[in-house]
Amino acid sequence: MNFNSAQCPKCKKPLDFCLCTLIRPMSTQHYVLILQHPQEPDKELGTATLAQQALEKATLKVGLSWPNLKAALGRPATPSEWAVLYLGSGIKREDGKKTAGQPLQFVSKKSLPIPTPKKLEGIIVLDGTWSQAKALWWRNPWLLKLHRAILTPTQTSLYKNLRKEPRPECLSTIETIAECLTTLGEPPEVDRYLRNLFQQLLDRYRTRGKSIGSTAAIT
Ligand SMILES: [Zn+2]
């Protein structure tokens, strides 16, 4: 959908969707690095920039590949103290069946559940469609050196029928980050704040949609 409105220089959203003046960055224990595929097209409802602005310890990088964690993050970091949100199809048990664990379950390279690492500085979230995120995964082999975690969301996305996600459990990037941070032990205020910002973005979208008489769904 194209609203043809001017763009905010900071968040790159059309001005009607800009929440920049409302954002007061929150501090967290864990760092978040968002790697965004350059073709992630969603200017209106994309939430990576919002998440990055809303968290003091967050970095958003747009690109296809980086040589290592340090280059992606823009500062030195220890790969063994970082995790990547893995795109695997689920967590397996020793007997091969899937299992339900905590929302953010760390897994071995064979997708078997393992305990949460004792020392974890940050988590990497890949932003884009399913296939764009997969492309980022394969183009950055250094991600294999990090811990892997699989998120099984506990809440349905606020997107609801606004967006056709490839799978019903898919969340927006900001909701994904909220769930990850909560499971990693961040206080519930962080989750509430991130979800509230997302709700405000959706409210803007619905209001704007109504004002131009459009009810078209976004894909
Ligand atoms: Zn803005």
Residues whose N, C-alpha, C, O or C-beta is under 5 A from the ligand:
A	BS01	ZN	C8 K10 C11 C18 L19 C20
